[in-house]
Amino acid sequence: MKKRSINWYKVRVILISFFIFSSFVLIVGRMFQLQVLKKEQLYKLAARQQMSQIPLVPKRGTIYDRNMNELAVSIEVDSIYAESKKVVDVERAVLEISTVFQSDAKELREKLKSQKSFEWIQRKVSPKEAEAVKSLRLSGIHFLRENKRFYPQSHLAAHVIGFVGLDSKGLEGIEFQYDVLLNGSQNVLTTEKDAMGRGIMTAGGPREKDEQYRNIILTIDKQVQHVAETELSHAVQKTGAKGGMVIVMDPMTGKILALTSYPLFNPNQFIQYRPKSWRNRAISDVFEPGSMFKAFLAAAVFEEKIVRPNDSFYCENGSYTVYDRTIRDTSKHGYLTFQQVIKVSSNIGAAKAAEKMGKDRFYRYLCNFGFGEKTGIGLPGEAKGIFQHPRYWAPVTLNTIAFGQGVAVTGIQMATAFSAIVNGGTLMKPHVIGKITNEKEVEIQSFKPEPVRRVISEETSRAVMALLRGTTEKGGTGEQAVPQGYEVGGKTGTAQKADSILGGYSEDKFMSGFLGFAPAEEPKMVVLVVIDEPQGSTYGGVVAAPVFRTIVEKVLPYLSVLPKGTMIVKNESDPFIKREVAWTSPVIDGVKVGKGTEQVVMPDLAGLSMRSALSRIEGKGLIIKVSGNGRLVEQVPRAGSVIDKGEICYLKFESPS
């Protein structure tokens, strides 16, 4: 049988046809993949290859005090960049620009020779520097408008507000904690590139995006903050202390009116200060509170009804041994009532009262007051203190905690817990944020007073407040805390600092404090003053109490709480107080306070800003009441008047229309 021959021509046609068809299918499939499935991805890749985007600093929201005074704002300033391939005379440009900015000529030369279409030369320059560079008329050197953070009040409330870096990212304080809210949408500058990745042109100016920043209104009051910072600075410098803190708080709402730490710093030049100066001591530093803690012991034993104000305690003539520890008083006492124990600040009397209380009950009350946990104030870096469970207490710990040794607290914990004693027994959550608004100033969130829990009864609150008023009476450790024309209450504290190197307690390093409320009948403010390592006298009643007194004398009139004996007449057509009709010196414990025999001349403050006016009148022994904002338009008494120290001075300010 004859074999059939293979038609190779036909086979080749079939194979070639199959190959062409397969190639066509692959090409169509690849086209579908690239043009349909990966379209968006490839568009983005092409844009990255063809265009370059340089992020610019976005506008941030404004931070205000509670009266809408600006504390942090964004302003437009010039930034300088170079299209290096268009720079004709590199050496001249290097010489001229490095002279203006006192910058590194070598680094600048490398930038100008890079042949890139965009190189930052200097960002956020001053108007004077920008004008100096513009006048040089250098080819290839251009300017962009960027946003720069500016703090118009300088160091005022810097530890609360914080600051931002060059990229407008918050680094400390409110600026850090609420960075996402404050930062608006970022603008970008777009440049085109050729196939080799080299810049070929600048594609217009910055591309604008919808602003979405938020503004923050704090509970901080600029005037109260100014007084707190000024008095703290004076006290630290006068005593040669290492530092300090002051907190002014509304006990009824938990609003922080002032919060400051020393040393101060200017956030406009934060890089010029040591990082430890940025630290908000009032919330991040822990310290042993000393005898200020006796106020919480009193609240606990009164609430449990195991001690009454007139119960007696034998104070061992100044020396009391508990296990291997000897507790001492600064003065020798025999029998003292509990009221006297608090008034003269007897450590031995407090230790014996704590023994009656027992460690478990005392620990429970201190926990309810918020010790050992963060307050949730809403600022970064808050510490929770050091407060161990009773199972870890040494045999003498109950006795020592009674007078504030063996426990570490923060300033904000102390002010918050003390406010619970003053406001009727409710622990309020402290807060520094009042409201948040959008870029159109429309309110989007408001922060209301937030009760945490009831700690003591109103009856106990009144009893402890009466006890603390006794501390400021004649013979009490807080005598020097009494302001002219007001009744107040509070507790002094002097605590040895722990020696981290040798162990135990230092013999010459102390924390001196005063924790008080004013006025006594209807408290408007709780004030904590702590001075770290004062030199010379270290007693809280000598170092910190006078700071409390001065703050209260200046702030209460501003809050419309006038000294006793003051009678005021108002002009019905003008709410500003026109004249003082009468003054009678109030009597506290049989001693007249108020105006003395010294006289001063009222300075001329016309046209001054509020800060300048307050600075000029400060130290003259006058009680200052302020109305309005802006520049001074009226003062009572008038300039040149001879007046007695202790009189009230009324200052009216108005913003220019």
URURWO-V621301 format. One line per field, one symbol per residue. ss: DSSP state (H for helix, E for strand, C for the rest). psi: psi as a letter, one per 40 degrees, with the letter a starting at -180 (. if undefined). burial: b if it has 16 or more other C-alpha atoms within 10 Angstrom, else e. Layout:
BEGIN
ss = ???
psi = ???
burial = ???
END
This chain:
BEGIN
ss = CCCCCCCHHHHHHHHHHHHHHHHHHHHHHHHHHHHHHCHHHHHHHHHHHHEEEEECCCCECCEECCCCCEEEEEEEEEEEEECHHHCCCHHHHHHHHHHHHCCCHHHHHHHHCCCCCCEEEEEEECHHHHHHHHCCCCCCEEEEEEEEEECCCCCCCHHHHCEECCCCCEEEHHHHHCHHHHECCCCEEEEEECCCCCEEEECCCCECCCCCCCEEEECCCHHHHHHHHHHHHHHHHHHCCCEEEEEEECCCCCEEEEEEEECCCCHHHHHHCCHHHHCCHHHHCCECCHHHHHHHHHHHHHHCCCCCCCCEEECHHHEEEECCEEEECCCCCCEEEHHHHHHHCCHHHHHHHHHHHCHHHHHHHHHHCCCCCCCCCCCCCCCCCECCCHHHCCCCHHHHHCCCCCCEECHHHHHHHHHHHHCCCEEECCECEEEEECCCCCEEEECCCCEEEECCCHHHHHHHHHHHHHHCCCCCCCHHHCCCCCCEEEEEEEEEEECCCCCCEEEEEEEEEEEEEECCCCCCEEEEEEEECCCCCCCHHHHCHHHHHHHHHHHHHHCCCCCCCEEEEEECCEEEEEEEEEECCCEECCEECCCCCCEEECCCCCCCEHHHHHHHHCCCCCEEEEEECCEEEEEECCCCCEEECCCEEEEEEECCC
psi = hhihihgdddddddddddddddddddddddddddeddfddddddddddddihhhhihihiiihiaeefhhdhihihihihihgdeehdgdddddddddddefihdddddddeeefiehhhdhigiiddddddddedfhiehiiihihhhhgdebehfddddaiiadefhhdiaddddfddddhaihiihhiiiadeeihdihgaaihiihhfiiihhiehhdddddddddddddddddefidaaihhhihddeehhdihiihiiihedfdeeiidddehgddedhiiheaededdddddddddefehidehihhfffehhhhbehhhiidihibhiiddddddefhdddddddddddiddddddddddeeieiidfdfiiehieahgiiddeiideddddddffheihiiddddddddddddeeehhihiiehdihiaeefhhehihihhhdihdiiddddddddddddddeiheiefdeehiheihiiahihhhiiihedeiaiieehihhihhiiiiddgheihhhhhhhfiibhehdddddddddddddddddddefhiiiehhhhihdehehhdihdihhhihhfehhibiaeiiihhiheheiidddddddeieefihhhihaibiheiihiiheihiiieihhhhhiihh.
burial = eeeeeeeeeeeeeeeeeeeeeeeeeeeeeeeeeeeeeeeeeeeeeeeeebbbeeebbbbbbbbbbbeebbbbbbeebbbbbbbbbbbeebeebbebbbeeeeeebeebbebbeebbbbbbbbbbbeeeebeebeeeebbbbbbbbbbbbbbebebbbbbbbbbbeeebbbebbbbbbbbebbbbbbbbbbbbbeeeeebbbbeeebeeeebbbbbbbbbbbbbbbbbbbbbbbebbeebebebbbbbbbbbbbbbbbbbbbbbbbbbbebeeeeeebbbbbbbbbbbbbbbbbbbbbbbbbbbeeebebeebbebbebbbeeeeeebbbeeebeebbbbbbbbbbbbbbbbbbbeebebeebbebbebbbbbbbbebbbbebbbbbbeebeeeeebbbbbbbbbbbbbbbbbbbbbbbbbbbbbbbbbbbbbbbbbbbbeeeeeeeeeeeeeeebbbbebbbbbbbbbbbbbbeebbbbbbbbbbbbbbbbbbbbbbbeeeeeeeeeebbbbbbbbbbbbeebbbbbbbbbbbbbeebbbbbbbbbbbbbbbbbbbbbeeebbbebeeeeeeeeebbbbbeebebbeeeeeebbbeeebeebbebbebbbeebbeebeeebbbbbbbeebbbbbbbbbeeeebbbbbbbbbbbbeee
END
